């Protein structure tokens, strides 16, 4: 869901959306506009080389890289355990009241990325919610980020600064540090979210233009002008860019040249992004219809009338499309458009469904998040995100057993970012002391194990060994008797070590094992210690469960 601009002609039944956004437009209309030339500015000495690589399971952009809002790699959450989802962490951006967040998160390489109406792009540790960095863009953010090859791309909206309007832009930031790599200045709001493919950033602008920008420099490769704002995110598949405009048309463009391949006219503007699957483009319009179009020719295959504006983007999974309209979530047969089921919330659904492992995740203006059985529509889980009736307008991301979202009022403002999970998320680290050792020294390894929650970790176990080049001296657990037991080799011998905690480990608590060994190896030897932890409780993030550290004998 992207914010709805005053330029759109379709009416919207929820008055609060207009109230939340119109004052900004009124201020901008009365202000003196300071136009920026449409040019790309590359920061000197910046580098857009890849610093991280994403997993196939990551949620890299609004529609995911498959352009379907479906994560086929999810295996942790399922219809049997989703009812146990619990709040994992909250980050409060302290956004002032009365403003609806519209930026939806990307989750890549263990980092949660999102834009905010407080003008910042945030990067949070996806496991803990701890802020890694933030970047003040100077402009409001409705665009959702895309992350590719270690670079984050996002659009910014016009913002009033002392009677002058700072116009929208497209930004590229180093995904690891938040440093700005380049910016491309436009002449209007950039509420659209970027799609990145083959070294090109595709993004719409409220000036009616779809841009193709070099991902490395921000230079314009081509642009295509429509007759209305391009608010919805484009989709890229098989060398074609699909974009919907407020001029009531869906366009198919050659991704390399921008040449128009076809267009399809409807009776309303668009906020929803096209989804592409199996040679078909699926998109909802403010004319109340969901359309299925032949991706090659643009010919209409079918349409489905929801009886209200379709602001939600469609998700496509396993021959079914999922979409929100009015107060319903619909499941439609992707081949025929026949309704399979619908689920009624208590208010309008503008959030775009996310589908993973047989579950549909979606938010509603009734202030709730839902998990629905993708086959039957049965409610598996519901969570009230705010106590004041504030809408959930953003869309969720699902990665490795965790559901991520933005907006709501869990931490005291409407600027919350949050994560939900089931099970116990164990987080192991290893700390050697001292860091400089000689032959004959004692070397102590501390193994702090955090349970990031939300569930208790039952029967937690630490597996390690006396590393080669050392012999066993002694071991203790958190300095307090009764917290656990360890099996160890005899004194001054080598071998495996297994430690068991004697009780369940509550969420947000730490259990620490300290192993002391005597260094027997000569100078120049590299001593490497490995450890792993597990418990009987489901752990959605096994990447945190191992640790390795090496120490060179001086």
Backbone torsions as a table, in degrees:
resi	resn	phi	psi	omega
1	UNK	NA	127.0	175.3
2	UNK	-112.3	158.6	-177.1
3	UNK	-63.4	151.4	-175.6
4	UNK	-98.1	119.1	-174.4
5	UNK	-82.9	157.7	177.7
6	UNK	-67.6	-10.9	-179.7
7	UNK	-78.4	-15.3	-176.1
8	UNK	-78.9	142.9	-174.1
9	UNK	-93.7	-18.8	-177.7
10	UNK	-71.4	143.7	177.6
11	UNK	-82.3	154.9	-179.7
12	UNK	-130.6	127.7	-168.5
13	UNK	-72.4	-17.9	-179.3
14	UNK	-94.2	107.1	-172.4
15	UNK	-66.2	-26.3	-174.5
16	UNK	-65.2	-28.4	178.0
17	UNK	-63.2	-45.2	178.5
18	UNK	-64.3	-40.5	-179.8
19	UNK	-63.9	-35.2	-176.9
20	UNK	-72.7	-32.5	-170.7
21	UNK	-107.0	-32.1	-175.2
22	UNK	-57.1	-41.5	-179.1
23	UNK	-54.6	-35.7	177.7
24	UNK	-63.2	-43.2	179.9
25	UNK	-65.8	-38.3	179.7
26	UNK	-64.7	-40.1	178.0
27	UNK	-63.8	-41.0	-177.9
28	UNK	-69.6	-34.4	-179.7
29	UNK	-66.6	-31.3	-178.5
30	UNK	-87.8	-9.6	-175.0
31	UNK	-89.1	164.7	173.2
32	UNK	-85.1	122.6	-176.4
33	UNK	-86.2	127.0	175.3
34	UNK	-100.3	103.1	-173.7
35	UNK	-73.9	139.8	174.8
36	UNK	-106.3	140.5	174.0
37	UNK	-65.6	144.0	178.0
38	UNK	-79.8	93.6	-177.7
39	UNK	-147.0	153.3	178.1
40	UNK	-94.0	132.3	176.6
41	UNK	-112.4	116.5	178.7
42	UNK	-98.0	129.1	-179.7
43	UNK	-70.6	128.1	-179.6
44	UNK	-57.5	142.3	177.2
45	UNK	65.1	12.1	176.8
46	UNK	-81.9	158.3	179.2
47	UNK	-132.7	134.6	175.8
48	UNK	-104.8	18.1	178.9
49	UNK	-68.2	152.3	-175.9
50	UNK	-64.6	128.5	175.0
51	UNK	-108.8	-17.4	177.9
52	UNK	-141.4	158.4	174.4
53	UNK	-119.4	139.7	-177.5
54	UNK	-89.7	155.4	174.3
55	UNK	-87.3	156.2	177.4
56	UNK	-61.1	-25.4	-178.5
57	UNK	-82.7	-7.6	-176.5
58	UNK	-69.3	155.3	176.2
59	UNK	-103.1	90.9	-166.9
60	UNK	-82.8	-22.0	-179.6
61	UNK	-158.2	177.2	-170.5
62	UNK	-53.5	-49.4	-178.7
63	UNK	-89.8	7.8	-167.4
64	UNK	62.2	168.0	-176.4
65	UNK	-74.1	-10.8	175.3
66	UNK	-92.2	1.6	177.2
67	UNK	60.7	32.2	-175.3
68	UNK	-133.6	-1.9	-175.1
69	UNK	49.6	38.7	178.3
70	UNK	-129.5	128.1	175.9
71	UNK	-104.4	98.3	-177.6
72	UNK	-76.1	-3.2	-176.4
73	UNK	-98.1	-3.4	-179.2
74	UNK	-71.4	129.3	-179.6
75	UNK	-129.9	-14.3	-174.3
76	UNK	-79.8	-55.6	179.9
77	UNK	-79.8	136.9	178.7
78	UNK	-149.2	178.2	-175.7
79	UNK	-65.2	-17.3	-178.7
80	UNK	-87.6	-23.6	-176.6
81	UNK	-120.1	-7.8	-176.4
82	UNK	-62.8	-25.1	177.1
83	UNK	-64.4	-15.8	178.6
84	UNK	-95.2	10.8	178.6
85	UNK	-57.4	133.5	179.0
86	UNK	-130.9	155.2	178.6
87	UNK	-62.3	125.0	-177.6
88	UNK	-95.0	-46.1	176.2
89	UNK	-159.1	160.7	175.7
90	UNK	-132.1	140.8	169.2
91	UNK	-124.3	123.1	-177.6
92	UNK	-101.5	114.7	-180.0
93	UNK	-83.5	0.0	178.1
94	UNK	62.6	33.7	178.1
95	UNK	-66.5	134.7	179.5
96	UNK	-61.6	155.0	179.7
97	UNK	-65.7	158.3	176.1
98	UNK	87.3	5.1	-178.9
99	UNK	-121.8	134.1	-179.5
100	UNK	-97.1	126.6	173.2
101	UNK	-70.2	137.8	179.8
102	UNK	-121.1	-11.4	-179.5
103	UNK	-83.2	129.3	178.7
104	UNK	-102.2	151.4	-170.6
105	UNK	-79.8	154.2	162.3
106	UNK	-111.3	145.4	179.1
107	UNK	-129.2	113.5	-172.6
108	UNK	-139.0	127.5	173.9
109	UNK	53.9	41.7	177.0
110	UNK	78.3	13.3	180.0
111	UNK	-124.2	136.3	177.2
112	UNK	-97.6	122.6	-179.3
113	UNK	-118.1	138.9	178.7
114	UNK	-160.4	153.8	171.6
115	UNK	-99.0	163.3	-177.9
116	UNK	-140.2	155.6	174.7
117	UNK	-70.6	-7.7	173.6
118	UNK	-82.2	9.2	173.1
119	UNK	84.3	2.2	-177.6
120	UNK	-103.5	147.3	162.7
121	UNK	-96.3	131.8	-178.0
122	UNK	-114.3	144.1	168.8
123	UNK	-123.1	120.2	-178.8
124	UNK	-120.6	149.6	171.2
125	UNK	-63.2	121.0	-175.1
126	UNK	-66.9	-21.4	179.9
127	UNK	-84.0	-32.1	-172.5
128	UNK	-120.3	-18.2	-174.0
129	UNK	80.7	3.6	179.2
130	UNK	-69.5	135.9	-179.8
131	UNK	-71.0	127.3	176.4
132	UNK	-92.7	-42.4	173.9
133	UNK	-164.6	163.4	170.9
134	UNK	-141.0	151.6	-179.2
135	UNK	-129.7	122.0	179.9
136	UNK	-83.9	110.4	-178.1
137	UNK	-81.5	-17.2	-176.3
138	UNK	83.0	-8.6	-178.6
139	UNK	-127.7	154.2	174.3
140	UNK	-63.8	151.3	-176.9
141	UNK	-124.3	115.7	169.9
142	UNK	-108.5	-21.3	-179.3
143	UNK	-67.6	145.9	174.1
144	UNK	-96.1	142.5	-175.0
145	UNK	-75.0	154.7	167.8
146	UNK	-123.2	140.8	-178.3
147	UNK	-125.7	125.4	179.9
148	UNK	-147.4	131.4	175.5
149	UNK	53.1	42.2	175.7
150	UNK	78.7	11.4	-179.6
151	UNK	-126.2	136.8	175.5
152	UNK	-101.5	134.5	178.5
153	UNK	-120.3	139.0	-178.5
154	UNK	-158.8	152.1	176.0
155	UNK	-99.8	152.1	177.7
156	UNK	-120.9	154.7	-177.2
157	UNK	-102.9	159.9	176.4
158	UNK	-56.7	141.5	-178.9
159	UNK	-140.0	139.2	-179.3
160	UNK	-82.9	124.5	177.8
161	UNK	-127.7	101.7	175.3
162	UNK	57.1	41.0	178.5
163	UNK	87.8	-4.3	178.1
164	UNK	-118.2	140.4	-179.2
165	UNK	-90.9	125.6	170.1
166	UNK	-89.3	116.2	-172.7
167	UNK	-75.4	162.8	-177.0
168	UNK	-67.9	165.3	-178.2
169	UNK	-155.4	171.1	169.7
170	UNK	-113.6	129.9	-177.1
171	UNK	-115.7	147.2	169.7
172	UNK	-120.2	124.5	-178.9
173	UNK	-122.5	146.4	172.4
174	UNK	-63.8	120.1	-173.9
175	UNK	-67.0	-22.5	-178.8
176	UNK	-85.7	-32.0	-172.8
177	UNK	-119.9	-20.2	-174.8
178	UNK	84.2	1.0	179.8
179	UNK	-66.4	138.5	179.8
180	UNK	-74.5	131.9	180.0
181	UNK	-100.7	-44.1	174.2
182	UNK	-159.9	164.3	174.6
183	UNK	-140.1	147.1	177.2
184	UNK	-122.0	117.3	-177.3
185	UNK	-84.1	132.7	176.6
186	UNK	-110.3	-169.8	179.8
187	UNK	-115.6	15.7	-178.5
188	UNK	-166.4	-177.4	176.3
189	UNK	-55.4	144.8	167.4
190	UNK	-118.6	87.4	178.0
191	UNK	-91.0	-20.6	176.8
192	UNK	-62.6	153.9	176.5
193	UNK	-105.2	144.1	-175.4
194	UNK	-74.6	148.7	166.1
195	UNK	-117.0	133.1	-174.9
196	UNK	-118.4	127.5	179.3
197	UNK	-153.0	132.1	173.2
198	UNK	53.6	43.6	175.5
199	UNK	76.6	16.2	-179.5
200	UNK	-128.0	138.7	175.0
201	UNK	-103.0	120.6	178.7
202	UNK	-107.2	128.9	-176.1
203	UNK	-157.3	144.7	178.8
204	UNK	-94.6	165.8	-179.6
205	UNK	-139.2	151.9	179.3
206	UNK	-70.2	-6.6	173.0
207	UNK	-79.5	5.2	176.6
208	UNK	90.2	9.0	-173.6
209	UNK	-111.4	139.1	167.5
210	UNK	-100.8	126.9	-177.7
211	UNK	-108.0	144.7	166.8
212	UNK	-115.1	114.3	-174.9
213	UNK	-115.3	145.9	173.1
214	UNK	-63.0	126.4	-179.5
215	UNK	-65.8	-24.0	-177.1
216	UNK	-90.1	-28.0	-175.7
217	UNK	-125.5	-18.5	-174.9
218	UNK	82.7	1.7	179.5
219	UNK	-65.7	143.5	179.3
220	UNK	-73.6	121.0	176.2
221	UNK	-89.1	-39.5	170.5
222	UNK	-165.0	164.6	175.8
223	UNK	-141.6	154.2	-179.2
224	UNK	-133.4	124.9	-176.5
225	UNK	-94.0	130.8	171.8
226	UNK	-110.2	-176.7	-177.5
227	UNK	-100.9	12.6	179.2
228	UNK	-157.9	167.2	179.0
229	UNK	-54.9	141.3	174.4
230	UNK	-104.4	91.1	-175.4
231	UNK	-91.0	-35.2	-175.2
232	UNK	-75.2	150.7	175.3
233	UNK	-68.7	139.4	174.4
234	UNK	-75.4	164.9	173.7
235	UNK	-123.7	144.3	-177.9
236	UNK	-125.4	124.6	179.4
237	UNK	-153.6	131.4	173.3
238	UNK	55.1	42.7	175.9
239	UNK	76.1	14.3	179.6
240	UNK	-127.6	138.8	174.0
241	UNK	-102.1	128.3	177.2
242	UNK	-110.2	126.1	-176.4
243	UNK	-138.0	143.4	177.8
244	UNK	-114.3	140.2	-174.8
245	UNK	-122.7	159.1	174.1
246	UNK	-72.0	-0.1	172.4
247	UNK	-83.5	12.5	174.3
248	UNK	80.2	8.4	-176.2
249	UNK	-112.7	148.7	165.9
250	UNK	-104.2	133.3	-177.3
251	UNK	-117.9	144.9	169.0
252	UNK	-116.7	123.7	-175.5
253	UNK	-125.3	146.5	172.6
254	UNK	-63.1	122.9	-174.5
255	UNK	-65.4	-25.0	-178.6
256	UNK	-85.5	-32.0	-173.1
257	UNK	-119.6	-18.9	-175.7
258	UNK	82.8	2.2	179.3
259	UNK	-64.9	136.4	-179.7
260	UNK	-73.2	129.5	177.3
261	UNK	-96.4	-40.4	174.4
262	UNK	-166.2	165.8	172.2
263	UNK	-140.5	152.7	179.8
264	UNK	-130.5	124.9	-176.2
265	UNK	-94.0	136.4	175.0
266	UNK	-117.9	-167.9	-180.0
267	UNK	-108.7	16.9	-179.3
268	UNK	-159.2	165.0	178.1
269	UNK	-76.0	179.6	-175.3
270	UNK	-129.5	137.9	164.5
271	UNK	-116.1	-28.6	-176.9
272	UNK	-73.4	147.9	174.4
273	UNK	-86.2	144.4	171.4
274	UNK	-66.6	144.1	168.4
275	UNK	-110.2	147.5	-176.0
276	UNK	-129.1	126.2	178.5
277	UNK	-155.2	131.1	172.4
278	UNK	54.4	42.9	175.9
279	UNK	76.6	15.9	-179.1
280	UNK	-129.4	139.5	174.3
281	UNK	-102.9	126.1	178.6
282	UNK	-113.3	130.1	-178.8
283	UNK	-155.9	142.8	177.0
284	UNK	-101.9	149.6	-176.7
285	UNK	-125.6	162.2	174.2
286	UNK	-70.9	-3.4	174.8
287	UNK	-84.5	12.1	174.5
288	UNK	85.5	-2.4	-174.0
289	UNK	-105.4	149.0	164.5
290	UNK	-102.7	130.2	-176.6
291	UNK	-112.8	143.4	168.0
292	UNK	-115.8	120.1	-175.4
293	UNK	-120.5	143.3	173.0
294	UNK	-63.6	122.6	-173.7
295	UNK	-66.4	-23.0	-178.2
296	UNK	-87.9	-38.3	-173.2
297	UNK	-112.6	-20.0	-175.3
298	UNK	83.1	0.6	179.3
299	UNK	-64.9	138.5	179.0
300	UNK	-73.2	127.3	177.2
301	UNK	-92.4	-41.5	174.6
302	UNK	-166.2	165.6	172.3
303	UNK	-141.0	153.8	-179.5
304	UNK	-131.1	125.6	-178.0
305	UNK	-90.8	117.8	-179.4
306	UNK	-92.3	-6.4	-179.1
307	UNK	71.5	14.3	173.1
308	UNK	-161.4	165.2	-178.7
309	UNK	-57.5	139.3	177.0
310	UNK	-103.1	97.7	-179.7
311	UNK	-94.3	-28.1	179.1
312	UNK	-68.4	140.2	170.7
313	UNK	-79.8	151.8	-178.2
314	UNK	-85.4	147.6	169.0
315	UNK	-109.5	145.8	-177.4
316	UNK	-127.8	125.7	179.1
317	UNK	-153.9	127.5	171.5
318	UNK	54.5	44.8	175.3
319	UNK	77.7	13.1	179.6
320	UNK	-130.6	141.2	172.3
321	UNK	-110.4	145.1	-177.3
322	UNK	-123.9	135.0	-175.0
323	UNK	-155.8	152.6	176.9
324	UNK	-106.0	145.9	174.7
325	UNK	-161.8	143.0	-174.2
326	UNK	51.2	-130.2	179.5
327	UNK	-103.1	19.2	-174.9
328	UNK	-116.2	151.7	163.6
329	UNK	-107.9	128.3	-177.2
330	UNK	-111.3	144.9	167.4
331	UNK	-116.2	123.9	-177.1
332	UNK	-122.6	144.4	173.9
333	UNK	-64.6	122.9	-174.0
334	UNK	-65.8	-25.5	-177.6
335	UNK	-85.0	-32.7	-172.7
336	UNK	-119.3	-18.8	-175.5
337	UNK	82.2	1.7	179.4
338	UNK	-66.2	137.4	179.3
339	UNK	-71.6	130.2	177.7
340	UNK	-96.5	-41.3	174.2
341	UNK	-165.0	163.8	169.4
342	UNK	-140.1	149.8	-179.5
343	UNK	-124.0	125.1	-177.7
344	UNK	-93.4	123.3	168.7
345	UNK	-92.0	-170.4	-178.2
346	UNK	-102.0	12.2	177.4
347	UNK	-166.3	-176.8	-175.1
348	UNK	-64.5	143.3	177.4
349	UNK	-110.1	105.6	173.1
350	UNK	-108.2	-13.6	174.3
351	UNK	-62.9	142.0	178.6
352	UNK	-91.1	127.7	-177.9
353	UNK	-59.9	147.4	168.2
354	UNK	-116.1	135.3	-176.1
355	UNK	-120.1	133.6	178.4
356	UNK	-156.7	124.0	172.1
357	UNK	52.6	48.4	174.2
358	UNK	81.5	14.4	-178.5
359	UNK	-130.3	139.7	174.3
360	UNK	-106.3	123.7	179.3
361	UNK	-110.0	130.8	-175.5
362	UNK	-157.3	152.9	174.9
363	UNK	-106.9	163.3	-179.7
364	UNK	-137.5	159.7	174.5
365	UNK	-71.7	0.3	173.0
366	UNK	-85.0	11.1	175.6
367	UNK	77.7	14.1	-177.9
368	UNK	-115.3	151.0	166.0
369	UNK	-101.5	144.0	-178.2
370	UNK	-129.1	147.5	164.9
371	UNK	-120.2	122.6	-175.1
372	UNK	-119.3	145.0	173.8
373	UNK	-65.0	121.0	-173.9
374	UNK	-66.7	-22.5	-178.5
375	UNK	-86.8	-38.6	-173.1
376	UNK	-112.8	-19.9	-174.6
377	UNK	83.2	1.7	179.9
378	UNK	-65.0	140.6	179.3
379	UNK	-73.9	124.8	177.4
380	UNK	-98.4	-30.0	-172.4
381	UNK	-161.4	146.1	173.6
382	UNK	-142.7	140.3	178.7
383	UNK	-137.9	126.8	178.0
384	UNK	-83.9	118.1	-170.4
385	UNK	-88.9	-12.4	-179.3
386	UNK	-152.6	151.3	-178.7
387	UNK	-97.2	0.3	-173.6
388	UNK	-116.2	15.7	177.8
389	UNK	75.0	25.3	-179.1
390	UNK	-82.4	138.2	-172.4
391	UNK	-75.1	153.9	168.5
392	UNK	-99.7	102.1	-177.2
393	UNK	-100.8	-14.5	-177.3
394	UNK	-87.6	175.9	-176.5
395	UNK	-118.6	151.7	-173.3
396	UNK	-92.0	160.6	172.7
397	UNK	-127.3	143.9	-177.7
398	UNK	-127.0	118.5	-177.3
399	UNK	-142.0	124.3	171.9
400	UNK	50.7	47.9	174.6
401	UNK	81.3	10.5	-179.2
402	UNK	-126.4	136.2	176.1
403	UNK	-103.2	123.0	-175.8
404	UNK	-113.3	144.3	178.4
405	UNK	-155.0	177.2	179.8
406	UNK	-143.4	156.1	-177.1
407	UNK	88.0	161.4	-177.2
408	UNK	110.4	-174.4	-176.7
409	UNK	-141.6	75.4	176.2
410	UNK	-99.9	-30.8	-175.4
411	UNK	-108.6	12.5	175.0
412	UNK	113.9	-10.3	177.4
413	UNK	-140.4	177.9	177.7
414	UNK	-84.3	5.5	-174.3
415	UNK	-102.1	31.9	-175.9
416	UNK	-79.8	142.9	165.1
417	UNK	-114.6	148.8	-170.4
418	UNK	-155.4	165.0	177.6
419	UNK	-143.0	144.5	177.1
420	UNK	-125.5	144.8	177.3
421	UNK	-153.6	171.1	170.5
422	UNK	-115.0	160.5	175.4
423	UNK	83.6	-169.3	-178.9
424	UNK	-116.9	126.1	-178.2
425	UNK	-100.2	99.6	-180.0
426	UNK	-82.1	141.7	-173.1
427	UNK	-135.0	104.7	-174.4
428	UNK	-101.1	135.1	171.5
429	UNK	-131.3	161.0	-178.7
430	UNK	-132.7	130.1	-176.2
431	UNK	-128.8	107.3	178.4
432	UNK	-82.7	143.1	177.2
433	UNK	-142.1	128.6	-5.9
434	UNK	-75.5	170.7	179.5
435	UNK	-85.0	-16.5	175.4
436	UNK	-115.7	121.0	-176.3
437	UNK	-130.5	158.1	176.4
438	UNK	-127.6	165.1	176.9
439	UNK	-58.8	130.9	-178.9
440	UNK	96.6	-12.8	179.6
441	UNK	-75.9	157.9	168.8
442	UNK	-91.0	135.4	-178.7
443	UNK	-124.7	125.4	-177.9
444	UNK	-110.6	129.7	173.6
445	UNK	-104.9	124.4	172.5
446	UNK	-98.6	130.8	178.9
447	UNK	-116.0	81.7	175.2
448	UNK	-76.3	129.5	179.8
449	UNK	-118.9	116.0	177.6
450	UNK	-96.8	138.8	166.6
451	UNK	-99.6	105.8	-178.9
452	UNK	-76.4	-4.5	174.7
453	UNK	78.2	-166.8	7.0
454	UNK	-82.5	-21.9	-176.0
455	UNK	-81.8	163.4	171.9
456	UNK	-69.8	144.0	174.4
457	UNK	-92.4	117.6	-176.0
458	UNK	-97.7	133.1	177.1
459	UNK	56.2	55.3	-180.0
460	UNK	-69.8	141.2	-177.6
461	UNK	-131.8	138.8	171.0
462	UNK	-113.8	126.1	176.2
463	UNK	-112.7	126.2	175.7
464	UNK	-152.2	-163.1	-179.1
465	UNK	-159.0	164.4	169.7
466	UNK	-74.8	117.7	-174.1
467	UNK	-68.9	151.5	177.2
468	UNK	-57.4	138.4	-177.8
469	UNK	93.7	6.4	178.1
470	UNK	-141.7	169.2	172.4
471	UNK	-129.8	156.4	-176.5
472	UNK	-70.6	136.5	176.2
473	UNK	-114.9	-65.1	175.1
474	UNK	-161.0	170.2	-178.8
475	UNK	-143.4	147.6	173.5
476	UNK	-146.9	158.5	-176.3
477	UNK	-117.8	110.0	175.1
478	UNK	53.9	12.5	175.8
479	UNK	73.3	3.8	-176.4
480	UNK	-126.5	126.2	179.7
481	UNK	-62.0	151.7	173.7
482	UNK	89.7	-3.7	-177.1
483	UNK	-86.7	-11.5	179.9
484	UNK	172.1	175.5	178.4
485	UNK	-134.4	151.2	-179.6
486	UNK	-131.8	140.5	168.1
487	UNK	-99.1	130.2	-173.4
488	UNK	-135.9	163.0	170.9
489	UNK	-72.4	166.5	177.3
490	UNK	-63.9	163.5	177.2
491	UNK	-54.9	132.7	179.1
492	UNK	65.7	23.5	174.7
493	UNK	-117.9	179.9	178.9
494	UNK	-120.6	165.0	177.8
495	UNK	149.4	-173.8	-177.6
496	UNK	-79.2	153.2	176.8
497	UNK	-130.2	127.6	177.0
498	UNK	-127.9	123.4	-179.3
499	UNK	-117.3	135.2	180.0
500	UNK	-116.6	132.7	171.9
501	UNK	-79.0	140.7	-174.0
502	UNK	-82.3	-11.8	-178.9
503	UNK	-138.6	168.9	175.9
504	UNK	-70.2	148.9	-176.2
505	UNK	-105.0	115.7	-176.8
506	UNK	-69.5	159.6	175.6
507	UNK	-60.7	145.2	179.2
508	UNK	62.7	33.9	173.0
509	UNK	-125.0	165.7	-175.2
510	UNK	-126.9	141.9	174.6
511	UNK	-125.9	128.6	-173.7
512	UNK	-125.5	129.6	173.4
513	UNK	-109.6	135.4	177.8
514	UNK	-120.9	119.5	-179.5
515	UNK	-109.9	126.9	177.0
516	UNK	-113.1	130.3	-179.8
517	UNK	-127.4	161.8	176.1
518	UNK	-105.7	130.0	-177.8
519	UNK	-76.8	121.8	178.6
520	UNK	-111.5	-14.9	-175.8
521	UNK	-75.1	151.1	179.7
522	UNK	-77.2	171.5	178.9
523	UNK	-56.2	139.5	179.7
524	UNK	94.4	-12.4	179.2
525	UNK	-75.3	138.1	175.1
526	UNK	-97.3	118.0	179.0
527	UNK	-97.5	122.6	-177.6
528	UNK	-117.4	126.4	178.5
529	UNK	-113.7	137.4	178.1
530	UNK	-124.3	151.1	177.2
531	UNK	-152.3	156.4	177.2
532	UNK	-147.0	150.5	179.2
533	UNK	-131.8	153.5	177.5
534	UNK	-159.2	169.9	174.4
535	UNK	-148.3	175.9	179.1
536	UNK	-77.8	-11.4	-180.0
537	UNK	-85.2	140.8	177.2
538	UNK	-52.0	131.3	178.0
539	UNK	-119.1	113.4	-175.3
540	UNK	-78.0	-8.5	-173.5
541	UNK	-137.0	81.4	-176.7
542	UNK	-73.4	-10.6	179.7
543	UNK	-63.5	-22.7	-179.6
544	UNK	-89.4	1.1	-167.9
545	UNK	-92.8	-0.6	179.7
546	UNK	-127.4	156.8	178.1
547	UNK	-151.3	147.9	178.1
548	UNK	-139.6	139.8	175.1
549	UNK	-144.0	142.5	179.5
550	UNK	-120.8	141.7	-179.8
551	UNK	-132.7	131.6	179.4
552	UNK	-95.9	128.1	178.1
553	UNK	-71.0	129.2	-178.2
554	UNK	-86.8	NA	NA
